[in-house]
């Protein structure tokens, strides 16, 4: 008889679970499988197809035999194309299997146990988990709707300690769509100039989905270039989420350390996907403008629709394809205990999937993605409005 072996999780993942975004998406999929018509507004994936010229470039690369192990740091042609756009050298660029791997490489390459990483909330759910897996300590700084969901110099100064290693900024932001202006970046940079032990990670994956002027941290704070990592990729703007290509741009010594980590994890990003990413970067950018204009129209539709619903207050987002409305009015009206209960109720009652703000570190809100067809957005908003109307009516009756 085989001996019963007890499985033990590593402590580094003891507090980490499957992303709440993924959990909600899987729940929506399950309900669809049971025959329910579910509108999922929960994931950040464009409904547009990958551009044809990008697919053609991938096909050509495969046909030409570019199917061997790629260089660990990325192909020379792609790194050079990225470096040229960023006005840096090839040694300052690493290409990875998605922007998420860039984040993981950076944290694993630099954090020691107990090192602190400042993350303004709301934040993309993976930030805190990646830091924790690397042995770091997450220091969250709540940034309210009144503050436009952005970190202020005063709050940044208050959060920095001798153990601080990184500050993570995301502009345009997931989940709020907030964009830091040049003046706001300069104000944060002025604080960081007095703390030379603190590095800056600027996640700019939504750069090309900006409805207000976008300024890169590298452009607005050149004095900090020696401790700045820019994260970007092709997933969002070019609708290439499944191709898994992202990159990091930073000081050569940091990039070398990240390449060491990458060499032991993936040995480099897919060669065919890198050829596709190169075609995306070298292609006509008019396509990006057209898609950005469509996303902006969808944003306006969603913001107007949400603000017409009692108990919901939605600020207009400046970028990405998300809004992050305050739903405390619904929590109070329905006597729910949390934003998660509201989202669960909407999934069961209205068959609309959205993500609670607690998943992004700022309860009382919800994230709604408008990376979907207008027909789905309209149907989803109508369903939410009807469900909330019934909720408000019932509450009035019970008073």
C-alpha positions in Angstrom: 0.0 0.0 0.0 1.4 3.4 -1.1 2.4 5.7 1.8 0.2 8.8 2.1 2.3 11.8 1.2 1.3 15.2 2.6 1.5 18.0 0.1 2.9 21.3 1.4 2.8 24.6 -0.4 5.9 26.8 -0.4 5.5 29.7 2.0 6.2 32.2 -0.8 2.7 31.4 -2.3 0.9 30.8 1.0 -1.2 34.0 0.7 -1.6 33.9 -3.0 -4.8 32.6 -4.7 -6.1 32.6 -8.3 -6.9 36.1 -9.4 -10.4 37.3 -8.5 -10.7 38.5 -12.1 -10.0 34.9 -13.3 -12.4 33.5 -10.7 -15.2 35.7 -11.9 -14.5 35.0 -15.5 -14.6 31.2 -14.8 -17.9 31.6 -12.8 -19.4 33.5 -15.8 -18.2 30.7 -18.1 -19.8 28.1 -15.8 -23.2 30.0 -15.9 -23.0 30.1 -19.6 -22.5 26.4 -19.6 -25.7 26.0 -17.6 -27.6 27.9 -20.3 -27.6 31.4 -18.9 -27.0 34.4 -21.2 -24.1 36.1 -19.3 -22.6 39.4 -20.3 -19.0 39.4 -19.0 -17.5 42.9 -18.6 -14.7 41.6 -16.3 -11.6 41.0 -18.4 -9.1 43.4 -20.0 -8.9 41.9 -23.5 -9.7 43.8 -26.6 -12.4 42.4 -28.8 -10.5 43.5 -31.9 -8.5 40.9 -33.9 -4.7 40.9 -34.2 -3.9 43.0 -37.3 -3.5 41.0 -40.5 0.0 42.2 -41.2 1.1 41.0 -37.8 -0.3 37.5 -38.4 1.3 37.5 -41.9 4.7 38.3 -40.4 4.4 35.5 -37.9 3.4 33.0 -40.7 6.4 34.2 -42.7 8.8 33.8 -39.8 7.6 30.2 -39.2 7.8 29.4 -42.9 11.4 30.7 -43.0 12.4 28.4 -40.1 12.6 31.0 -37.3 11.6 28.3 -34.9 14.7 27.6 -32.9 15.6 28.8 -29.4 15.6 32.6 -29.4 18.3 34.7 -27.6 17.4 34.9 -23.9 17.1 38.7 -24.0 15.1 38.8 -27.2 15.9 38.9 -30.9 18.3 41.5 -32.0 15.9 43.1 -34.5 13.1 43.4 -31.9 15.3 44.8 -29.2 16.8 47.3 -31.6 13.3 48.4 -32.7 12.2 48.9 -29.1 15.5 50.7 -28.2 15.2 53.0 -31.2 11.7 54.1 -30.2 12.8 54.7 -26.6 16.1 56.4 -27.6 18.2 53.9 -25.7 20.7 51.2 -26.5 20.0 47.5 -27.1 21.6 46.6 -23.8 18.9 48.6 -22.1 16.1 46.3 -23.4 14.9 42.8 -22.5 12.0 41.1 -24.3 9.9 38.7 -22.2 6.9 36.4 -22.3 4.4 39.2 -21.6 4.7 42.3 -19.5 3.8 40.3 -16.4 7.1 38.4 -16.8 9.0 41.7 -17.0 7.5 42.6 -13.6 8.4 39.2 -12.1 11.9 39.3 -13.5 12.5 42.7 -12.0 11.2 41.8 -8.5 13.0 38.4 -8.4 16.2 40.1 -9.6 16.2 42.9 -7.0 14.2 42.1 -3.9 15.5 40.6 -0.7 13.2 39.4 2.1 11.6 42.4 3.8 12.3 44.9 1.0 9.3 47.2 0.6 7.5 48.1 -2.6 5.1 51.0 -2.6 2.0 50.4 -4.7 -0.7 53.1 -5.0 -4.2 51.6 -4.8 -6.2 50.8 -6.8 -3.6 48.6 -8.6 -3.6 45.7 -11.0 -4.1 42.6 -9.0 -0.9 40.8 -10.0 1.4 43.6 -8.6 1.1 42.6 -5.0 1.3 38.9 -5.6 4.4 39.2 -7.7 6.1 41.3 -5.0 5.1 38.7 -2.3 6.4 35.8 -4.4 9.7 37.6 -4.7 9.9 37.9 -0.9 9.1 41.6 -0.8 6.6 43.5 1.4 3.8 45.4 -0.2 3.1 48.9 1.1 -0.2 50.1 -0.3 -1.1 53.8 -0.5 -4.9 54.3 -1.0 -5.7 56.9 -3.7 -9.3 57.9 -3.7 -11.6 59.0 -6.5 -11.4 62.5 -5.0 -7.6 62.3 -5.7 -8.4 61.0 -9.2 -6.9 57.6 -8.1 -3.4 59.1 -8.3 -0.5 59.1 -5.9 0.4 62.5 -4.4 3.9 63.7 -3.5 2.9 64.0 0.1 1.6 60.4 0.3 4.7 59.1 -1.5 7.0 60.9 0.9 5.1 59.5 3.9 5.3 55.9 2.6 9.1 55.8 1.9 11.3 54.1 4.5 14.9 52.9 4.5 13.6 49.5 3.4 11.8 50.9 0.3 13.2 49.4 -2.9 10.6 50.2 -5.5 7.6 52.4 -6.3 5.2 50.9 -8.9 3.2 53.3 -11.0 0.8 52.4 -13.8 -0.2 55.1 -16.3 -2.7 54.8 -17.9 -4.0 52.8 -15.0 -5.7 49.4 -14.7 -8.3 49.6 -13.1 -9.0 53.3 -13.0 -7.8 54.6 -16.3 -6.0 57.5 -14.6 -3.0 59.1 -16.4 -0.3 61.0 -14.6 0.5 64.4 -16.3 4.0 65.6 -16.9 3.6 68.0 -13.9 2.4 65.2 -11.6 5.3 62.9 -12.6 7.7 65.8 -12.0 6.3 66.3 -8.5 6.7 62.7 -7.7 10.2 62.7 -9.2 11.2 65.6 -6.9 10.4 63.5 -3.9 12.3 60.5 -5.3 15.4 62.6 -6.0 15.8 62.9 -2.2 15.7 59.1 -1.8 18.4 57.6 -4.0 17.8 54.0 -2.7 14.3 53.9 -4.2 13.8 52.7 -7.8 10.7 53.4 -10.0 8.8 50.9 -12.1 6.5 52.6 -14.6 4.0 50.2 -16.2 3.0 51.9 -19.5 1.3 49.0 -21.2 -1.7 51.1 -22.0 0.3 54.0 -23.6 -1.5 53.8 -26.9 -4.9 53.8 -25.3 -4.8 57.3 -23.9 -7.7 59.8 -24.3 -5.6 62.6 -22.8 -2.0 63.5 -23.6 0.3 60.7 -22.5 3.8 61.4 -21.1 6.2 58.6 -20.3 7.9 58.7 -16.9 11.2 58.6 -18.8 10.4 61.7 -20.6 9.0 63.7 -17.7 11.7 62.6 -15.2 15.0 62.2 -17.1 17.0 62.8 -13.9 15.8 59.4 -12.6 16.7 57.3 -15.7 19.4 55.4 -13.8 16.9 53.9 -11.5 13.8 53.6 -13.8 12.3 50.6 -15.4 9.7 51.1 -18.1 7.3 48.2 -18.8 5.4 47.9 -22.1 4.3 45.5 -24.7 2.0 44.7 -27.6 -0.9 43.0 -25.8 -3.4 45.7 -25.4 -3.0 48.3 -28.2 -2.4 45.7 -30.9 -4.9 43.1 -29.5 -2.1 40.5 -29.1 -2.8 39.2 -25.6 -2.2 35.6 -26.6 1.1 36.3 -28.3 2.7 37.0 -24.9 5.3 39.7 -25.7 6.3 42.4 -23.3 9.5 44.3 -22.7 11.5 46.2 -20.1 13.6 49.3 -20.7 16.0 50.2 -18.0 19.6 50.6 -16.8 22.0 47.9 -18.3 22.9 46.4 -14.9 19.2 45.9 -14.0 18.4 44.4 -17.4 21.4 42.0 -17.1 20.0 40.8 -13.8 16.5 40.4 -15.2 18.0 38.3 -18.1 19.6 36.0 -15.6 16.2 35.3 -14.0 14.6 34.9 -17.4 17.2 32.5 -18.5 16.2 30.1 -15.7 12.4 30.5 -16.3 11.5 30.7 -20.0 14.9 30.9 -21.8 13.4 33.7 -23.8 10.1 34.6 -25.5 8.6 32.8 -28.4 10.5 33.5 -31.6 7.4 33.6 -33.8 5.7 36.0 -31.4 8.7 38.2 -31.5 8.5 38.4 -35.3 4.9 39.4 -34.9 5.7 42.1 -32.3 8.3 43.6 -34.6 5.7 43.8 -37.4 3.3 45.5 -35.0 5.9 48.1 -34.0 6.9 48.8 -37.6 3.3 48.9 -39.0 1.0 51.8 -39.8 -0.1 53.5 -36.5 -3.3 54.7 -38.0 -4.8 51.5 -36.9 -4.0 52.3 -33.3 -5.7 55.7 -33.7 -8.9 54.1 -35.1 -9.1 51.6 -32.3 -8.4 54.2 -29.6 -11.2 56.4 -31.0 -13.6 53.4 -30.8 -12.6 52.7 -27.2 -13.1 56.4 -26.3 -16.6 56.2 -27.7 -17.3 53.1 -25.7 -15.9 54.7 -22.6 -18.3 57.6 -23.0 -21.2 55.2 -23.5 -20.3 53.3 -20.3 -19.6 56.4 -18.1 -22.9 58.0 -19.2 -24.8 54.8 -18.6 -23.4 54.2 -15.2 -24.0 57.7 -13.9 -27.6 57.3 -14.9 -28.0 54.4 -12.4 -28.9 55.4 -8.8 -26.2 54.5 -6.3 -23.4 54.6 -8.8 -20.9 57.4 -9.3 -18.4 57.0 -12.2 -15.5 59.3 -13.0 -14.4 59.5 -16.6 -11.3 57.5 -17.3 -8.4 59.1 -19.2 -7.0 55.9 -20.6 -7.0 52.1 -20.9 -10.4 50.4 -21.3 -11.7 50.4 -17.8 -13.9 52.5 -15.5 -13.8 52.2 -11.7 -17.1 53.5 -10.4 -17.9 54.0 -6.8 -20.8 51.6 -5.8 -21.1 52.4 -2.1 -24.6 53.7 -2.8 -25.6 50.1 -4.0 -23.9 48.6 -1.0 -26.0 50.8 1.3 -29.2 50.5 -0.7 -29.1 46.7 -0.8 -27.7 46.3 2.7 -24.8 44.4 1.2 -21.7 43.9 3.3 -19.2 44.6 0.6 -18.5 45.5 -3.1 -17.9 41.8 -3.7 -21.5 41.0 -2.5 -22.8 43.6 -5.0 -20.9 42.1 -7.8 -22.0 38.6 -6.9 -25.6 39.8 -6.7 -25.3 41.4 -10.2 -23.9 38.2 -11.7 -26.8 36.1 -10.2 -29.5 38.7 -10.7 -28.6 40.4 -13.9 -26.1 37.9 -15.4 -23.5 40.6 -15.7 -19.9 39.9 -14.6 -17.9 42.8 -13.2 -15.0 42.8 -10.7 -15.2 44.2 -7.1 -12.8 46.9 -6.1 -11.4 44.9 -3.3 -9.5 42.9 -5.9 -7.6 46.1 -6.8 -7.0 47.1 -3.2 -9.7 49.8 -3.0 -13.1 48.5 -1.7 -16.3 50.3 -2.4 -15.8 50.3 -6.2 -16.0 47.9 -9.1 -14.1 47.6 -12.3 -15.9 47.5 -15.6 -14.1 46.8 -18.8 -15.3 48.4 -22.1 -13.1 46.2 -24.2 -16.2 44.7 -25.6 -18.6 45.3 -28.5 -21.0 48.2 -28.0 -24.0 45.8 -28.2 -22.7 43.9 -25.2 -21.9 47.1 -23.3 -25.5 48.4 -23.9 -27.0 45.1 -22.9 -24.9 44.9 -19.8 -25.8 48.5 -18.7 -29.5 47.9 -19.3 -29.4 44.8 -17.2 -27.6 46.5 -14.3 -30.0 49.4 -14.5 -33.0 47.1 -14.3 -31.6 45.1 -11.4 -30.7 48.2 -9.5 -34.2 49.6 -10.2 -35.8 46.6 -8.6 -33.4 46.8 -5.7 -34.2 50.4 -5.0 -38.0 49.7 -5.4 -37.8 46.8 -2.9 -35.9 48.9 -0.4 -38.5 51.7 -0.6 -41.3 49.2 -0.1 -39.6 47.7 2.9 -39.2 51.1 4.7 
